[in-house]
Amino acid sequence: MSDYVILADSCMDLSAEQRKQYNIEKPVPGSILYPDGTDHQADIDWEEMTFEEFYRRLDKKENFKTGLPNQYLIGQRVEEYFREGKDIIAVTLSSGMSGTYNSFLLTKREMEEKYPERHLYVVDSKRYSGGISILCVLASMNREKGMSAEENFKFLEEKKKCLHQVGIIDNLFFLQRSGRISKAKAFFGTMAGVKPMADFSNETGMPAVLGNARGYKASYKIVEEMLKALLTKEEPQLMVCVHSVREQQCDKFIEIAQTVAPKATVLKSRMGQSNGVNVGPGLAALFFFSDKPVSKDCEEERKLLASILAKK
C-alpha cells in the first residue's frame, strides 16, 4: 500500500540530508540560463557553484533565467520508478508561476498509457520553495503511517489550501523582473526600511502582498502574531523556514516558531537556484499550515496583518 515515491521539481528546497531523512527523491531539475548564455541544469545541491557565489552574482543584477524541466527528463524519471513497480506522488511549482505542472500532467498521460497498472499523482502546490518542501515532508509522514498513494494525494490536495507563508523580502526587483508583481509594487516595496510581507493566493497560485513591516524588529513581531492566530492546532505541527542569504532572520523566525509551538517540527533550508533567480537575495519565509483554507485573495490575512500593525 505504501510502496511509492515522492518526487518534486527543483523548486523544492530541501537539502540532500533532509531528503534522505524523509525518503524523498532528488528533484527533477529545471534549467538555468547563465548570464554568459550557457544552459545548465539547476544545481540542486550546490555542487558546481556555492550558495554564496550564486546570490552574490544575483545581487550584482547578473541576469540568470529559469526554464522548465526537460520533458524527456521528467519522463525518464517517471518511467524509472514505474519499471520498479512503484507509483509516484509528484509535487510541482505553482501552475500560476510555471508550466511545470502541465509538463508533469503530459508525462502522466503518456506513462500511464504505457504502464496501465501504475499511477502518477500530480499535486499543483499553488506555492513555491518551502511550500513544495512542506507538502513533500507531510506526504512522507503520511506514507510512513501507511497511507496509500491515492489517499495521500487526496489529502494533500485539500491540505495545500491551508498552507501559509509569512516572512519578509528585502528587494522586489527580482519578482518584478520575472513578472510575478507589478513595477509599482516593486518600487514601493524597495523603499528604505520597508519589509514587504506576503502570503499566497489559492485562486492564482501567486504571491499576494499583505502589507509592509518597518524593519526587521517589526517583522519578527508580525511573524509571532500571525503564527499565534493561524498555526494549526492539529498534529503534526510542521513548518519549513527558507532563506536566500538571510540566515540570521531565518534563525529568528525559527526561534519564534519554536516558542509559539514547542513541539513543532521546524526545518531550515536554503533557497535553491530555481526559486532564487526569481526571488533574489533578501528573503526569509516561514511556511506552515492553518486549520482552515487561506481566504479568498488573502483578504482575511490582509485584515489580520493590518490589525497587528495597528496595535503598534
C-alpha positions as CSV (number, residue, x, y, z in Angstrom):
1,M,0.0,0.0,0.0
2,S,2.7,2.5,0.9
3,D,5.4,1.5,-1.6
4,Y,5.5,4.6,-3.7
5,V,7.9,7.5,-4.2
6,I,7.7,11.2,-3.5
7,L,9.1,13.4,-6.2
8,A,9.2,17.2,-7.0
9,D,10.8,19.6,-9.4
10,S,13.8,21.6,-8.4
11,C,11.7,24.4,-6.9
12,M,11.5,22.2,-3.8
13,D,14.2,23.5,-1.4
14,L,15.3,20.5,0.8
15,S,18.9,19.6,1.3
16,A,20.2,16.2,0.4
17,E,20.3,15.3,4.1
18,Q,16.7,16.3,4.6
19,R,15.6,14.4,1.5
20,K,17.4,11.3,2.9
21,Q,15.7,11.8,6.3
22,Y,12.2,11.8,4.8
23,N,13.0,9.4,1.9
24,I,12.1,12.0,-0.7
25,E,13.7,11.6,-4.2
26,K,16.1,14.0,-5.7
27,P,14.1,16.5,-7.7
28,V,13.8,16.7,-11.4
29,P,16.0,19.7,-12.3
30,G,14.7,22.7,-14.2
31,S,17.1,24.6,-16.5
32,I,19.0,27.8,-15.6
33,L,20.3,30.1,-18.4
34,Y,23.5,31.7,-17.1
35,P,24.5,35.3,-18.0
36,D,27.0,34.0,-20.5
37,G,24.2,32.4,-22.5
38,T,25.1,28.8,-21.5
39,D,22.2,26.5,-20.4
40,H,22.6,24.4,-17.2
41,Q,20.5,22.1,-15.1
42,A,19.6,23.7,-11.7
43,D,22.5,23.0,-9.3
44,I,20.2,21.4,-6.7
45,D,22.9,20.5,-4.1
46,W,25.3,23.4,-4.9
47,E,27.9,21.1,-6.4
48,E,29.0,23.5,-9.2
49,M,28.5,26.9,-7.6
50,T,28.3,27.8,-4.0
51,F,25.1,29.2,-2.4
52,E,27.0,32.4,-1.5
53,E,28.5,32.9,-5.0
54,F,25.1,32.5,-6.7
55,Y,23.4,35.1,-4.6
56,R,26.4,37.4,-4.8
57,R,26.1,37.4,-8.6
58,L,22.3,37.9,-8.4
59,D,22.9,40.9,-6.1
60,K,25.1,42.4,-8.8
61,K,22.0,42.1,-11.1
62,E,23.6,39.4,-13.3
63,N,20.8,38.1,-15.5
64,F,20.1,34.4,-14.8
65,K,16.9,33.0,-16.2
66,T,14.9,29.8,-15.4
67,G,13.4,27.3,-17.7
68,L,11.1,24.3,-17.3
69,P,12.4,20.8,-16.5
70,N,13.2,19.0,-19.7
71,Q,10.1,16.9,-20.8
72,Y,12.4,14.0,-21.5
73,L,14.0,14.1,-18.1
74,I,10.5,14.0,-16.4
75,G,9.5,11.0,-18.5
76,Q,12.8,9.3,-17.8
77,R,12.4,9.7,-14.0
78,V,8.8,8.6,-14.0
79,E,9.5,5.5,-16.2
80,E,12.4,4.6,-13.9
81,Y,10.0,4.2,-10.9
82,F,7.2,2.7,-12.9
83,R,9.6,-0.1,-14.1
84,E,10.4,-0.7,-10.4
85,G,6.7,-1.2,-9.8
86,K,6.3,2.0,-7.8
87,D,3.6,4.7,-8.1
88,I,4.6,8.3,-7.7
89,I,3.3,11.4,-5.9
90,A,4.8,14.4,-7.6
91,V,4.5,17.9,-6.2
92,T,5.2,20.8,-8.5
93,L,5.8,24.5,-8.5
94,S,2.5,26.6,-8.7
95,S,0.8,26.4,-12.1
96,G,0.3,30.1,-11.7
97,M,4.1,30.7,-11.9
98,S,5.3,28.0,-14.3
99,G,4.3,25.3,-16.8
100,T,5.9,22.5,-14.8
101,Y,2.6,21.2,-13.5
102,N,1.3,20.8,-17.1
103,S,4.6,19.1,-18.1
104,F,4.0,16.5,-15.4
105,L,0.4,16.0,-16.5
106,L,1.6,15.4,-20.0
107,T,4.0,12.8,-18.7
108,K,1.2,11.3,-16.6
109,R,-0.9,10.7,-19.7
110,E,1.9,9.2,-21.7
111,M,3.4,6.9,-19.0
112,E,0.1,5.7,-17.5
113,E,-0.9,4.6,-21.0
114,K,2.4,2.7,-21.4
115,Y,2.2,1.3,-17.8
116,P,-1.6,1.0,-17.1
117,E,-1.0,-0.7,-13.8
118,R,1.0,2.3,-12.4
119,H,-0.2,5.8,-11.3
120,L,1.4,9.2,-11.2
121,Y,-0.4,11.6,-8.9
122,V,0.5,15.2,-9.6
123,V,-0.1,17.9,-6.9
124,D,-0.1,21.5,-8.1
125,S,1.3,23.0,-4.9
126,K,0.0,26.5,-5.8
127,R,3.2,27.6,-3.9
128,Y,6.9,27.5,-4.3
129,S,10.1,26.7,-2.4
130,G,9.2,25.9,1.2
131,G,5.6,25.3,0.3
132,I,6.6,22.4,-2.0
133,S,9.0,21.2,0.6
134,I,6.5,21.1,3.4
135,L,4.0,19.2,1.2
136,C,6.6,16.6,0.4
137,V,7.6,16.2,4.0
138,L,3.9,15.8,5.0
139,A,3.5,13.3,2.2
140,S,6.4,11.3,3.6
141,M,4.9,11.3,7.1
142,N,1.6,10.1,5.7
143,R,3.4,7.3,3.8
144,E,5.2,6.3,7.0
145,K,1.8,5.9,8.6
146,G,0.7,3.5,5.9
147,M,-1.4,5.9,3.8
148,S,-1.8,4.8,0.2
149,A,-0.6,7.0,-2.7
150,E,-4.2,7.8,-3.7
151,E,-5.3,8.6,-0.2
152,N,-2.2,10.7,0.3
153,F,-2.8,12.6,-2.9
154,K,-6.4,13.4,-2.0
155,F,-5.2,14.5,1.5
156,L,-2.5,16.8,0.0
157,E,-5.0,18.3,-2.4
158,E,-7.1,19.6,0.5
159,K,-4.2,20.4,2.9
160,K,-2.4,22.6,0.4
161,K,-5.3,25.1,0.6
162,C,-4.4,25.7,4.2
163,L,-0.8,26.4,3.5
164,H,0.5,29.9,4.6
165,Q,3.7,31.8,4.1
166,V,4.8,34.6,6.4
167,G,8.1,36.4,6.1
168,I,10.0,39.3,4.6
169,I,11.8,40.1,1.4
170,D,14.3,43.0,1.1
171,N,14.0,43.6,-2.6
172,L,11.1,43.1,-5.0
173,F,13.2,43.8,-8.1
174,F,13.6,40.1,-9.0
175,L,9.8,39.3,-8.6
176,Q,9.1,42.3,-10.8
177,R,11.6,41.3,-13.5
178,S,10.1,37.8,-13.7
179,G,6.6,39.2,-14.0
180,R,5.4,38.0,-10.5
181,I,4.4,41.5,-9.4
182,S,4.0,45.0,-11.0
183,K,6.6,47.7,-11.2
184,A,4.6,49.9,-8.9
185,K,4.6,47.2,-6.1
186,A,8.3,46.6,-6.7
187,F,9.0,50.3,-6.3
188,F,7.1,50.8,-3.1
189,G,8.4,47.5,-1.7
190,T,12.0,48.5,-2.1
191,M,11.9,51.8,-0.2
192,A,14.4,52.0,2.7
193,G,13.4,50.1,5.8
194,V,10.2,48.6,4.2
195,K,9.9,44.9,4.5
196,P,7.1,43.6,2.3
197,M,5.2,40.6,3.7
198,A,3.3,38.2,1.5
199,D,1.2,35.1,1.6
200,F,-0.1,33.0,-1.4
201,S,-3.4,33.1,-3.1
202,N,-5.2,29.8,-3.6
203,E,-7.0,31.3,-6.6
204,T,-4.0,32.4,-8.6
205,G,-1.1,30.4,-7.1
206,M,0.8,33.7,-7.0
207,P,2.3,35.8,-4.1
208,A,-0.1,38.3,-2.6
209,V,1.5,41.2,-0.7
210,L,-0.4,41.6,2.6
211,G,1.4,44.8,3.8
212,N,4.7,46.2,4.9
213,A,6.7,46.0,8.1
214,R,9.1,48.7,9.1
215,G,12.4,47.0,9.8
216,Y,13.3,43.5,11.0
217,K,12.1,44.0,14.6
218,A,8.6,44.8,13.4
219,S,8.6,41.8,11.1
220,Y,9.5,39.5,13.9
221,K,6.5,40.6,15.9
222,I,4.2,40.1,12.9
223,V,5.5,36.6,12.4
224,E,4.8,35.8,16.0
225,E,1.3,37.2,15.9
226,M,0.5,35.6,12.6
227,L,1.6,32.2,13.9
228,K,-0.5,32.6,17.1
229,A,-3.5,33.4,15.0
230,L,-3.2,31.0,12.2
231,L,-1.0,28.0,13.1
232,T,-2.9,24.7,13.0
233,K,-3.7,23.1,16.3
234,E,-3.6,19.6,14.7
235,E,-0.6,17.3,14.8
236,P,1.8,17.3,13.2
237,Q,2.7,21.0,13.6
238,L,5.1,21.2,10.8
239,M,7.0,24.2,9.5
240,V,9.7,25.0,6.9
241,C,11.8,28.2,7.0
242,V,13.6,29.1,3.9
243,H,16.1,31.9,3.3
244,S,18.2,33.5,0.5
245,V,21.2,34.8,2.3
246,R,19.2,35.9,5.3
247,E,20.3,33.2,7.7
248,Q,20.1,35.4,10.8
249,Q,16.5,36.4,10.1
250,C,15.6,32.7,9.3
251,D,17.1,31.6,12.6
252,K,15.0,34.3,14.4
253,F,11.8,33.1,12.6
254,I,12.6,29.5,13.7
255,E,13.2,30.7,17.3
256,I,9.8,32.4,17.3
257,A,8.1,29.3,15.7
258,Q,9.6,27.0,18.4
259,T,8.4,29.4,21.2
260,V,4.9,29.5,19.8
261,A,4.8,25.8,19.2
262,P,7.5,24.0,21.3
263,K,6.6,20.5,19.9
264,A,6.5,21.5,16.3
265,T,9.0,20.1,13.7
266,V,10.7,23.1,12.1
267,L,13.0,22.5,9.1
268,K,15.5,25.1,7.9
269,S,16.6,25.3,4.3
270,R,18.4,27.5,1.8
271,M,16.6,28.7,-1.3
272,G,17.9,27.0,-4.4
273,Q,18.6,28.3,-7.8
274,S,15.3,27.6,-9.4
275,N,13.5,29.9,-6.9
276,G,16.4,32.2,-6.2
277,V,16.6,33.5,-9.8
278,N,13.1,35.0,-9.4
279,V,13.3,36.0,-5.7
280,G,16.9,37.1,-5.3
281,P,18.8,37.6,-2.1
282,G,17.0,39.0,0.9
283,L,14.1,36.6,1.6
284,A,13.3,34.8,4.9
285,A,10.0,33.0,4.9
286,L,8.2,30.5,7.2
287,F,5.7,28.0,5.7
288,F,3.0,26.4,7.9
289,F,-0.5,25.0,7.9
290,S,-3.6,26.6,9.3
291,D,-6.8,24.8,10.3
292,K,-8.8,26.4,7.5
293,P,-8.0,27.4,4.0
294,V,-6.3,30.7,3.1
295,S,-9.1,33.2,2.5
296,K,-10.2,34.3,-1.0
297,D,-7.5,36.6,-2.4
298,C,-5.9,36.6,1.1
299,E,-8.5,39.2,2.3
300,E,-8.6,37.9,5.8
301,E,-4.9,37.6,6.1
302,R,-4.5,41.3,5.0
303,K,-7.0,42.3,7.7
304,L,-5.1,40.3,10.3
305,L,-1.8,42.0,9.3
306,A,-3.5,45.4,9.4
307,S,-4.8,44.7,12.9
308,I,-1.4,43.6,14.1
309,L,0.2,46.8,12.7
310,A,-2.5,48.9,14.2
311,K,-1.5,47.8,17.7
312,K,2.0,49.2,17.4
